[in-house]
Amino acid sequence: SDRSVNGKGLQVFGTVTKTAVATGAELVGYSGWSLSNYLEQPYNGDLDFGTGGYNISVWVNRDSSTGLRYVYSRGTADATETIRLGIRDSAIYFDYGNGAAYTQTNLTVPSAVWIHISCNVTAGGKGRVYLNGVEQTYSVNNVAPSPLMNATTYTSLIGRHYDNSSGIVFSGDIALLRVSGTIPSEEQIAKMYNDEKHLFATNAKATLYGTSDAVTALAYDDDTEL
C-alpha cells in the first residue's frame, strides 16, 4: 500500500518475504526475489520527470556478488528507461536512460550489513551517488538525456530487472525504497542516513499505534542521543 497522499501502491507477484531488519525491530525488509517473486507498479505518470530531476533512496542488506544485481528499474530496455539501480561488490550502478547515460562508482560496496544508497540526477546533468551519506567517486559519470526518458510502457520493478534473466535479480533485503521529484542537498542526504540508521538497531520502534497519527509525546535519552 502507498499510504501517502498519492495513493499509488505496488502489486505483489508471487511471494515476497517480509522480515524484521534486526532482532525486535519493527521496521521490515523485503527479500526472496526471483523472476516470479517481485513487486511491480504499472505506469505512473508521477515518475515522468521531464526536464527536472529525481532522487532514489533505499536501504539494502545484500549478498556478496561480482555481478550486477538490480534493486529497481523503470523502463523497457537499456536505451529506454528512466531509472535503473544495480549493485555489485565493486560498484553501484545508476542508469538514467539512453544507453550510455549512467554513473558507476569505483569503491567496494559492503555486503551482509544494512547500507543506505541515495542517487540523484537532473535532465542534462550528471548522476551523483551517496553511500551511507557520503558521495562516492566514479569510474563512469555521464550526462543524462534532456528531457529524462518516459513512456506509458514504463513500469517500475523492485527486486528484479526488466530483462527476463534470473542471474541479475536482487539477492538480499530491501527497505525504505522511495523515489522523489525533489533532490535533497548533501546535508539532507547525510541527515537522512544518520536519522534512519537507528531504525535498523535491535528493538528499534518505528510504528505509530492506535487510531490517530498525532504525536502527543516524545522520549529522548541525552546520554545515547536516541
Accessible surface in RSA format (square Angstrom, percent):
REM  Atomic radii and reference values for relative SASA: ProtOr
REM  Chains: A
REM  Algorithm: Lee & Richards
REM  Probe-radius: 1.40
REM  Slices: 20
REM RES _ NUM      All-atoms   Total-Side   Main-Chain    Non-polar    All polar
REM                ABS   REL    ABS   REL    ABS   REL    ABS   REL    ABS   REL
RES SER A   1   122.77 103.7  55.45  74.0  67.31 155.1  24.30  51.7  98.46 137.9
RES ASP A   2    46.46  32.5  25.48  25.4  20.98  49.6  13.32  31.4  33.13  33.0
RES ARG A   3   216.40  90.9 174.82  89.1  41.58  99.0  79.21 108.3 137.19  83.1
RES SER A   4    60.15  50.8  36.31  48.5  23.84  54.9  46.71  99.5  13.44  18.8
RES VAL A   5   156.36 102.9 117.35 106.2  39.02  94.0 126.50 109.9  29.86  81.0
RES ASN A   6    90.11  62.1  69.05  66.7  21.06  50.7  11.56  27.8  78.55  75.9
RES GLY A   7    54.22  66.9   0.00   N/A  54.22  66.9  23.18  63.6  31.03  69.5
RES LYS A   8    89.81  43.8  78.38  48.1  11.44  27.2  59.64  53.7  30.17  32.1
RES GLY A   9    31.09  38.3   0.00   N/A  31.09  38.3  13.27  36.4  17.82  39.9
RES LEU A  10    72.30  40.3  50.28  36.0  22.02  55.3  51.09  35.9  21.21  57.1
RES GLN A  11    88.33  49.4  83.34  60.9   4.99  11.9  34.05  72.5  54.28  41.2
RES VAL A  12    96.00  63.2  66.50  60.2  29.51  71.1  66.50  57.8  29.51  80.0
RES PHE A  13    75.62  37.8  73.41  45.5   2.21   5.7  75.62  45.8   0.00   0.0
RES GLY A  14    57.04  70.3   0.00   N/A  57.04  70.3  25.64  70.4  31.40  70.3
RES THR A  15   100.27  71.3  94.29  95.6   5.98  14.3  63.18  84.9  37.09  56.1
RES VAL A  16    24.45  16.1   3.91   3.5  20.54  49.5   3.91   3.4  20.54  55.7
RES THR A  17    64.44  45.8  59.74  60.6   4.69  11.2  42.43  57.0  22.00  33.3
RES LYS A  18   134.63  65.7 105.99  65.0  28.64  68.2  48.73  43.9  85.90  91.5
RES THR A  19    70.35  50.0  65.18  66.1   5.17  12.3  58.94  79.2  11.41  17.2
RES ALA A  20    46.69  42.9  28.85  44.5  17.84  40.6  28.85  40.6  17.84  47.2
RES VAL A  21    14.58   9.6   0.00   0.0  14.58  35.1   2.30   2.0  12.28  33.3
RES ALA A  22    23.10  21.2  10.59  16.3  12.52  28.5  23.03  32.4   0.08   0.2
RES THR A  23   112.63  80.1  98.16  99.5  14.48  34.5  69.74  93.7  42.90  64.8
RES GLY A  24    39.85  49.1   0.00   N/A  39.85  49.1  26.82  73.6  13.02  29.2
RES ALA A  25    10.24   9.4   0.00   0.0  10.24  23.3   0.00   0.0  10.24  27.1
RES GLU A  26    47.71  27.4  24.48  18.5  23.22  55.3  20.97  40.6  26.74  21.8
RES LEU A  27    26.66  14.8  23.36  16.7   3.30   8.3  26.63  18.7   0.03   0.1
RES VAL A  28    41.67  27.4  38.77  35.1   2.90   7.0  38.77  33.7   2.90   7.9
RES GLY A  29     0.32   0.4   0.00   N/A   0.32   0.4   0.32   0.9   0.00   0.0
RES TYR A  30    79.33  37.0  79.33  45.1   0.00   0.0  48.13  36.2  31.20  38.5
RES SER A  31    19.60  16.6  19.60  26.2   0.00   0.0   8.56  18.2  11.04  15.5
RES GLY A  32    41.19  50.8   0.00   N/A  41.19  50.8  31.45  86.3   9.74  21.8
RES TRP A  33    20.02   8.0   0.76   0.4  19.26  45.2   0.78   0.4  19.23  31.2
RES SER A  34    34.38  29.0  33.78  45.1   0.60   1.4  33.64  71.6   0.73   1.0
RES LEU A  35    51.23  28.5  42.19  30.2   9.05  22.7  42.37  29.8   8.87  23.9
RES SER A  36    73.28  61.9  65.48  87.4   7.80  18.0  47.82 101.8  25.46  35.7
RES ASN A  37    36.95  25.5  36.95  35.7   0.00   0.0   0.00   0.0  36.95  35.7
RES TYR A  38    25.90  12.1  25.90  14.7   0.00   0.0   2.90   2.2  23.00  28.4
RES LEU A  39    20.49  11.4  20.49  14.7   0.00   0.0  20.49  14.4   0.00   0.0
RES GLU A  40    31.69  18.2  31.69  24.0   0.00   0.0   1.75   3.4  29.94  24.4
RES GLN A  41    19.02  10.6  19.02  13.9   0.00   0.0   4.94  10.5  14.09  10.7
RES PRO A  42    65.66  47.9  62.89  57.3   2.77  10.1  63.91  52.8   1.75  10.9
RES TYR A  43    78.99  36.9  55.19  31.4  23.79  61.9  42.15  31.7  36.84  45.4
RES ASN A  44    15.01  10.4  11.62  11.2   3.39   8.2   5.13  12.3   9.88   9.5
RES GLY A  45    37.66  46.4   0.00   N/A  37.66  46.4  21.14  58.0  16.52  37.0
RES ASP A  46    78.71  55.1  57.30  57.0  21.41  50.6  28.38  66.8  50.33  50.2
RES LEU A  47    18.72  10.4  18.72  13.4   0.00   0.0  18.72  13.1   0.00   0.0
RES ASP A  48    68.27  47.8  47.16  46.9  21.12  49.9   4.84  11.4  63.44  63.3
RES PHE A  49    27.15  13.6  11.94   7.4  15.20  39.6  18.23  11.1   8.91  25.5
RES GLY A  50    21.72  26.8   0.00   N/A  21.72  26.8  21.72  59.6   0.00   0.0
RES THR A  51   109.26  77.7  84.64  85.8  24.62  58.7  50.17  67.4  59.09  89.3
RES GLY A  52    37.29  46.0   0.00   N/A  37.29  46.0  35.00  96.0   2.29   5.1
RES GLY A  53     9.11  11.2   0.00   N/A   9.11  11.2   1.00   2.7   8.12  18.2
RES TYR A  54     0.00   0.0   0.00   0.0   0.00   0.0   0.00   0.0   0.00   0.0
RES ASN A  55     4.69   3.2   4.49   4.3   0.20   0.5   0.00   0.0   4.69   4.5
RES ILE A  56     0.04   0.0   0.00   0.0   0.04   0.1   0.00   0.0   0.04   0.1
RES SER A  57     0.36   0.3   0.36   0.5   0.00   0.0   0.32   0.7   0.03   0.0
RES VAL A  58     0.00   0.0   0.00   0.0   0.00   0.0   0.00   0.0   0.00   0.0
RES TRP A  59     4.56   1.8   4.56   2.2   0.00   0.0   4.56   2.4   0.00   0.0
RES VAL A  60     0.00   0.0   0.00   0.0   0.00   0.0   0.00   0.0   0.00   0.0
RES ASN A  61    35.82  24.7  33.76  32.6   2.07   5.0   1.22   2.9  34.60  33.4
RES ARG A  62     5.81   2.4   5.09   2.6   0.71   1.7   2.98   4.1   2.83   1.7
RES ASP A  63    79.86  55.9  73.83  73.5   6.03  14.3  23.61  55.6  56.25  56.1
RES SER A  64    79.04  66.8  52.09  69.5  26.95  62.1  31.99  68.1  47.05  65.9
RES SER A  65    17.67  14.9   9.79  13.1   7.88  18.2  12.48  26.6   5.19   7.3
RES THR A  66   121.52  86.4 103.54 105.0  17.98  42.9  73.43  98.6  48.09  72.7
RES GLY A  67    36.05  44.5   0.00   N/A  36.05  44.5  33.79  92.7   2.26   5.1
RES LEU A  68    32.47  18.1  26.64  19.1   5.83  14.7  26.64  18.7   5.83  15.7
RES ARG A  69    62.85  26.4  62.85  32.0   0.00   0.0   4.41   6.0  58.44  35.4
RES TYR A  70    12.39   5.8  12.39   7.1   0.00   0.0   2.66   2.0   9.73  12.0
RES VAL A  71     0.00   0.0   0.00   0.0   0.00   0.0   0.00   0.0   0.00   0.0
RES TYR A  72     6.17   2.9   6.17   3.5   0.00   0.0   4.63   3.5   1.54   1.9
RES SER A  73     0.42   0.4   0.08   0.1   0.35   0.8   0.05   0.1   0.38   0.5
RES ARG A  74     0.96   0.4   0.96   0.5   0.00   0.0   0.00   0.0   0.96   0.6
RES GLY A  75     5.16   6.4   0.00   N/A   5.16   6.4   0.00   0.0   5.16  11.6
RES THR A  76    67.17  47.8  46.70  47.3  20.47  48.8  38.62  51.9  28.55  43.2
RES ALA A  77    44.64  41.0  43.09  66.5   1.54   3.5  44.64  62.9   0.00   0.0
RES ASP A  78    65.87  46.1  61.49  61.2   4.37  10.3  29.97  70.5  35.90  35.8
RES ALA A  79    52.59  48.4  49.72  76.7   2.88   6.5  49.72  70.0   2.88   7.6
RES THR A  80    49.58  35.3  49.58  50.3   0.00   0.0  48.02  64.5   1.56   2.4
RES GLU A  81     0.00   0.0   0.00   0.0   0.00   0.0   0.00   0.0   0.00   0.0
RES THR A  82     0.51   0.4   0.44   0.4   0.06   0.2   0.51   0.7   0.00   0.0
RES ILE A  83     0.00   0.0   0.00   0.0   0.00   0.0   0.00   0.0   0.00   0.0
RES ARG A  84    18.34   7.7  18.34   9.4   0.00   0.0   0.00   0.0  18.34  11.1
RES LEU A  85     0.09   0.1   0.09   0.1   0.00   0.0   0.09   0.1   0.00   0.0
RES GLY A  86     0.00   0.0   0.00   N/A   0.00   0.0   0.00   0.0   0.00   0.0
RES ILE A  87     1.00   0.6   0.16   0.1   0.83   2.0   0.16   0.1   0.83   2.3
RES ARG A  88    61.18  25.7  61.18  31.2   0.00   0.0   3.66   5.0  57.53  34.9
RES ASP A  89    37.81  26.5  37.42  37.2   0.40   0.9  23.30  54.8  14.51  14.5
RES SER A  90    64.45  54.5  58.56  78.1   5.90  13.6  45.11  96.1  19.35  27.1
RES ALA A  91     1.95   1.8   1.95   3.0   0.00   0.0   1.95   2.7   0.00   0.0
RES ILE A  92     0.77   0.4   0.77   0.6   0.00   0.0   0.77   0.6   0.00   0.0
RES TYR A  93    21.47  10.0  21.47  12.2   0.00   0.0   9.79   7.4  11.68  14.4
RES PHE A  94     0.00   0.0   0.00   0.0   0.00   0.0   0.00   0.0   0.00   0.0
RES ASP A  95     0.00   0.0   0.00   0.0   0.00   0.0   0.00   0.0   0.00   0.0
RES TYR A  96     0.07   0.0   0.00   0.0   0.07   0.2   0.00   0.0   0.07   0.1
RES GLY A  97     0.00   0.0   0.00   N/A   0.00   0.0   0.00   0.0   0.00   0.0
RES ASN A  98    82.98  57.2  71.81  69.4  11.18  26.9   1.92   4.6  81.06  78.4
RES GLY A  99    22.49  27.7   0.00   N/A  22.49  27.7  18.19  49.9   4.31   9.7
RES ALA A 100    67.75  62.3  60.52  93.4   7.23  16.5  64.70  91.1   3.05   8.1
RES ALA A 101     5.69   5.2   3.48   5.4   2.20   5.0   4.69   6.6   1.00   2.6
RES TYR A 102    52.20  24.4  52.20  29.7   0.00   0.0  18.33  13.8  33.88  41.8
RES THR A 103     0.00   0.0   0.00   0.0   0.00   0.0   0.00   0.0   0.00   0.0
RES GLN A 104    30.92  17.3  30.92  22.6   0.00   0.0   0.00   0.0  30.92  23.4
RES THR A 105     1.91   1.4   0.81   0.8   1.10   2.6   0.35   0.5   1.56   2.4
RES ASN A 106    77.40  53.4  51.18  49.5  26.22  63.1  19.62  47.2  57.78  55.9
RES LEU A 107    84.43  47.0  81.29  58.2   3.14   7.9  83.62  58.7   0.80   2.2
RES THR A 108   111.78  79.5  94.01  95.3  17.77  42.4  58.15  78.1  53.63  81.1
RES VAL A 109     4.82   3.2   1.47   1.3   3.36   8.1   1.47   1.3   3.36   9.1
RES PRO A 110    51.49  37.5  42.10  38.4   9.39  34.1  51.40  42.4   0.09   0.6
RES SER A 111    40.68  34.4  23.44  31.3  17.24  39.7   0.55   1.2  40.13  56.2
RES ALA A 112    88.04  80.9  56.83  87.7  31.20  71.0  63.39  89.3  24.64  65.3
RES VAL A 113    75.31  49.6  71.79  65.0   3.52   8.5  75.22  65.4   0.09   0.2
RES TRP A 114    36.85  14.8  24.62  11.9  12.23  28.7  21.42  11.4  15.43  25.0
RES ILE A 115     2.31   1.3   2.31   1.7   0.00   0.0   2.31   1.7   0.00   0.0
RES HIS A 116     0.09   0.0   0.09   0.1   0.00   0.0   0.00   0.0   0.09   0.1
RES ILE A 117     0.03   0.0   0.00   0.0   0.03   0.1   0.00   0.0   0.03   0.1
RES SER A 118     0.00   0.0   0.00   0.0   0.00   0.0   0.00   0.0   0.00   0.0
RES CYS A 119     0.00   0.0   0.00   0.0   0.00   0.0   0.00   0.0   0.00   0.0
RES ASN A 120     9.32   6.4   9.32   9.0   0.00   0.0   0.00   0.0   9.32   9.0
RES VAL A 121     1.53   1.0   0.00   0.0   1.53   3.7   1.53   1.3   0.00   0.0
RES THR A 122    64.21  45.7  63.29  64.2   0.92   2.2  45.01  60.5  19.20  29.0
RES ALA A 123    19.24  17.7   0.64   1.0  18.59  42.3   0.64   0.9  18.59  49.3
RES GLY A 124    40.63  50.1   0.00   N/A  40.63  50.1  16.71  45.9  23.91  53.6
RES GLY A 125    18.76  23.1   0.00   N/A  18.76  23.1  18.73  51.4   0.03   0.1
RES LYS A 126   116.70  56.9 101.52  62.3  15.18  36.1  48.86  44.0  67.84  72.3
RES GLY A 127     0.63   0.8   0.00   N/A   0.63   0.8   0.00   0.0   0.63   1.4
RES ARG A 128    96.01  40.3  96.01  48.9   0.00   0.0  26.91  36.8  69.11  41.9
RES VAL A 129     0.00   0.0   0.00   0.0   0.00   0.0   0.00   0.0   0.00   0.0
RES TYR A 130     5.36   2.5   5.31   3.0   0.05   0.1   2.53   1.9   2.83   3.5
RES LEU A 131    19.20  10.7  16.36  11.7   2.84   7.1  16.36  11.5   2.84   7.6
RES ASN A 132    44.43  30.6  38.01  36.7   6.42  15.4  10.58  25.5  33.84  32.7
RES GLY A 133    13.61  16.8   0.00   N/A  13.61  16.8   1.94   5.3  11.67  26.1
RES VAL A 134    95.49  62.8  92.80  84.0   2.68   6.5  95.49  83.0   0.00   0.0
RES GLU A 135    57.55  33.0  38.55  29.2  19.00  45.2  17.72  34.3  39.83  32.5
RES GLN A 136    18.72  10.5  13.20   9.6   5.52  13.1   0.76   1.6  17.96  13.6
RES THR A 137    79.30  56.4  76.59  77.6   2.71   6.5  75.49 101.4   3.82   5.8
RES TYR A 138    54.41  25.4  26.89  15.3  27.52  71.6  26.89  20.2  27.52  33.9
RES SER A 139    67.12  56.7  30.58  40.8  36.54  84.2  37.47  79.8  29.65  41.5
RES VAL A 140    37.56  24.7  32.01  29.0   5.56  13.4  37.55  32.6   0.01   0.0
RES ASN A 141    42.36  29.2  30.39  29.4  11.97  28.8  13.57  32.7  28.79  27.8
RES ASN A 142    54.29  37.4  51.44  49.7   2.85   6.9  12.42  29.9  41.87  40.5
RES VAL A 143    79.84  52.5  66.12  59.9  13.73  33.1  66.12  57.4  13.73  37.2
RES ALA A 144     3.99   3.7   0.00   0.0   3.99   9.1   0.31   0.4   3.68   9.7
RES PRO A 145    23.07  16.8  11.38  10.4  11.69  42.5  22.66  18.7   0.41   2.5
RES SER A 146    72.09  60.9  35.89  47.9  36.21  83.4  19.60  41.7  52.49  73.5
RES PRO A 147    80.92  59.0  75.83  69.1   5.09  18.5  75.83  62.6   5.09  31.6
RES LEU A 148     4.71   2.6   0.33   0.2   4.38  11.0   0.33   0.2   4.38  11.8
RES MET A 149    50.16  26.0  43.08  28.5   7.09  16.9  49.18  41.8   0.99   1.3
RES ASN A 150    48.09  33.2  18.10  17.5  29.99  72.2   5.97  14.4  42.12  40.7
RES ALA A 151    37.64  34.6  29.79  46.0   7.85  17.9  37.64  53.0   0.00   0.0
RES THR A 152   105.53  75.1  90.22  91.5  15.31  36.5  61.90  83.1  43.63  66.0
RES THR A 153    93.07  66.2  76.83  77.9  16.23  38.7  76.00 102.1  17.07  25.8
RES TYR A 154     6.58   3.1   6.30   3.6   0.28   0.7   1.54   1.2   5.03   6.2
RES THR A 155    39.05  27.8  37.90  38.4   1.15   2.7  26.30  35.3  12.75  19.3
RES SER A 156     3.83   3.2   3.35   4.5   0.48   1.1   2.25   4.8   1.58   2.2
RES LEU A 157    14.73   8.2  14.73  10.5   0.00   0.0  14.73  10.3   0.00   0.0
RES ILE A 158    10.45   5.9  10.45   7.8   0.00   0.0  10.45   7.5   0.00   0.0
RES GLY A 159     0.00   0.0   0.00   N/A   0.00   0.0   0.00   0.0   0.00   0.0
RES ARG A 160    26.41  11.1  26.41  13.5   0.00   0.0   0.69   0.9  25.72  15.6
RES HIS A 161     1.90   1.0   1.78   1.2   0.12   0.3   1.78   1.8   0.12   0.1
RES TYR A 162    36.11  16.9  12.05   6.9  24.06  62.6  13.44  10.1  22.67  27.9
RES ASP A 163    71.73  50.2  67.62  67.3   4.11   9.7  17.65  41.5  54.08  53.9
RES ASN A 164   123.47  85.1  94.39  91.2  29.08  70.0  31.71  76.3  91.76  88.7
RES SER A 165    45.46  38.4  40.71  54.3   4.75  10.9  25.34  54.0  20.12  28.2
RES SER A 166    76.06  64.3  65.84  87.9  10.22  23.5  30.21  64.3  45.85  64.2
RES GLY A 167    45.35  55.9   0.00   N/A  45.35  55.9  32.53  89.3  12.82  28.7
RES ILE A 168    41.29  23.5  41.29  30.8   0.00   0.0  41.29  29.7   0.00   0.0
RES VAL A 169    11.40   7.5  11.40  10.3   0.00   0.0  11.40   9.9   0.00   0.0
RES PHE A 170     3.88   1.9   1.13   0.7   2.75   7.2   1.13   0.7   2.75   7.9
RES SER A 171    34.51  29.2  28.12  37.5   6.40  14.7  14.98  31.9  19.54  27.4
RES GLY A 172    12.92  15.9   0.00   N/A  12.92  15.9   6.85  18.8   6.07  13.6
RES ASP A 173    35.14  24.6  35.14  35.0   0.00   0.0   2.22   5.2  32.92  32.8
RES ILE A 174     5.70   3.2   5.55   4.1   0.15   0.4   5.55   4.0   0.15   0.4
RES ALA A 175     2.06   1.9   0.00   0.0   2.06   4.7   2.06   2.9   0.00   0.0
RES LEU A 176    61.28  34.1  42.33  30.3  18.95  47.6  52.05  36.6   9.22  24.8
RES LEU A 177    42.21  23.5  14.41  10.3  27.80  69.9  14.41  10.1  27.80  74.8
RES ARG A 178    78.58  33.0  73.42  37.4   5.16  12.3  64.13  87.6  14.45   8.8
RES VAL A 179    37.76  24.8   8.42   7.6  29.34  70.7   8.42   7.3  29.34  79.6
RES SER A 180    43.11  36.4  37.70  50.3   5.41  12.5  28.94  61.6  14.17  19.8
RES GLY A 181    52.24  64.4   0.00   N/A  52.24  64.4  18.19  49.9  34.05  76.3
RES THR A 182   102.65  73.0  96.94  98.3   5.71  13.6  65.26  87.7  37.38  56.5
RES ILE A 183    58.58  33.3  34.66  25.8  23.92  57.7  34.66  25.0  23.92  64.9
RES PRO A 184    21.10  15.4  13.97  12.7   7.13  25.9  16.13  13.3   4.97  30.9
RES SER A 185    50.20  42.4  37.61  50.2  12.59  29.0  44.21  94.1   5.98   8.4
RES GLU A 186    81.47  46.8  75.33  57.0   6.14  14.6  23.76  46.0  57.72  47.1
RES GLU A 187   130.55  75.0 120.50  91.2  10.05  23.9  70.34 136.1  60.21  49.2
RES GLN A 188   102.63  57.4  98.46  72.0   4.17   9.9  31.22  66.5  71.41  54.2
RES ILE A 189     0.22   0.1   0.22   0.2   0.00   0.0   0.22   0.2   0.00   0.0
RES ALA A 190    33.14  30.5  33.14  51.1   0.00   0.0  33.14  46.7   0.00   0.0
RES LYS A 191   129.01  62.9 123.71  75.9   5.31  12.6  93.19  83.9  35.83  38.2
RES MET A 192    40.21  20.8  33.06  21.9   7.15  17.0  39.95  34.0   0.26   0.3
RES TYR A 193    45.25  21.1  45.25  25.7   0.00   0.0  15.48  11.6  29.77  36.7
RES ASN A 194    63.09  43.5  61.27  59.2   1.82   4.4  20.41  49.1  42.68  41.3
RES ASP A 195    74.54  52.2  60.76  60.5  13.78  32.6  25.76  60.6  48.79  48.7
RES GLU A 196    27.70  15.9  26.94  20.4   0.77   1.8  13.67  26.4  14.03  11.5
RES LYS A 197    82.29  40.1  73.72  45.2   8.56  20.4  35.69  32.1  46.60  49.6
RES HIS A 198    80.78  44.1  75.55  52.5   5.23  13.4  53.02  54.6  27.75  32.3
RES LEU A 199    47.78  26.6  47.31  33.8   0.47   1.2  47.35  33.3   0.43   1.1
RES PHE A 200    24.01  12.0   8.88   5.5  15.14  39.4   9.31   5.6  14.70  42.1
RES ALA A 201    49.93  45.9  41.49  64.0   8.44  19.2  49.90  70.3   0.03   0.1
RES THR A 202    87.11  62.0  67.24  68.2  19.87  47.4  37.56  50.4  49.55  74.9
RES ASN A 203    88.46  61.0  80.51  77.8   7.94  19.1  20.54  49.4  67.91  65.6
RES ALA A 204    15.94  14.7   5.92   9.1  10.03  22.8  15.44  21.7   0.51   1.3
RES LYS A 205   143.55  70.0 120.15  73.7  23.40  55.7  87.62  78.9  55.93  59.6
RES ALA A 206    51.31  47.2  10.45  16.1  40.86  92.9  21.95  30.9  29.36  77.8
RES THR A 207    67.16  47.8  45.43  46.1  21.73  51.8  33.86  45.5  33.30  50.3
RES LEU A 208   116.28  64.8  89.89  64.3  26.40  66.4  92.21  64.8  24.07  64.8
RES TYR A 209   164.23  76.7 137.81  78.4  26.42  68.7 118.75  89.2  45.47  56.1
RES GLY A 210    74.46  91.8   0.00   N/A  74.46  91.8  37.60 103.2  36.86  82.5
RES THR A 211   154.76 110.1 109.99 111.5  44.77 106.7  88.60 119.0  66.16 100.0
RES SER A 212    69.27  58.5  52.50  70.1  16.77  38.6  47.58 101.3  21.69  30.4
RES ASP A 213   117.94  82.6 102.75 102.3  15.19  35.9  31.02  73.0  86.92  86.7
RES ALA A 214    68.49  63.0  45.53  70.3  22.96  52.2  54.19  76.3  14.30  37.9
RES VAL A 215    91.14  60.0  56.81  51.4  34.33  82.7  59.72  51.9  31.42  85.2
RES THR A 216   129.18  91.9  89.76  91.0  39.42  94.0  69.36  93.2  59.82  90.4
RES ALA A 217    84.23  77.4  56.96  87.9  27.27  62.0  67.15  94.6  17.08  45.2
RES LEU A 218   166.61  92.8 126.66  90.6  39.95 100.4 132.32  92.9  34.29  92.3
RES ALA A 219   103.93  95.6  69.29 106.9  34.64  78.8  75.37 106.1  28.56  75.7
RES TYR A 220   151.24  70.6 114.99  65.4  36.25  94.3  94.38  70.9  56.86  70.1
RES ASP A 221    64.92  45.5  58.74  58.5   6.18  14.6  24.40  57.4  40.52  40.4
RES ASP A 222   110.48  77.4  90.32  89.9  20.17  47.7  27.56  64.9  82.93  82.7
RES ASP A 223   131.69  92.2  97.95  97.5  33.74  79.8  27.23  64.1 104.46 104.2
RES THR A 224    79.37  56.5  55.83  56.6  23.55  56.1  62.00  83.3  17.37  26.3
RES GLU A 225   127.76  73.3 110.64  83.7  17.11  40.7  24.11  46.6 103.65  84.6
RES LEU A 226   109.31  60.9  82.46  59.0  26.85  67.5 106.15  74.5   3.16   8.5
END  Absolute sums over single chains surface
CHAIN  1 A    11198.0       8463.0       2735.1       6245.1       4952.9
END  Absolute sums over all chains
TOTAL         11198.0       8463.0       2735.1       6245.1       4952.9
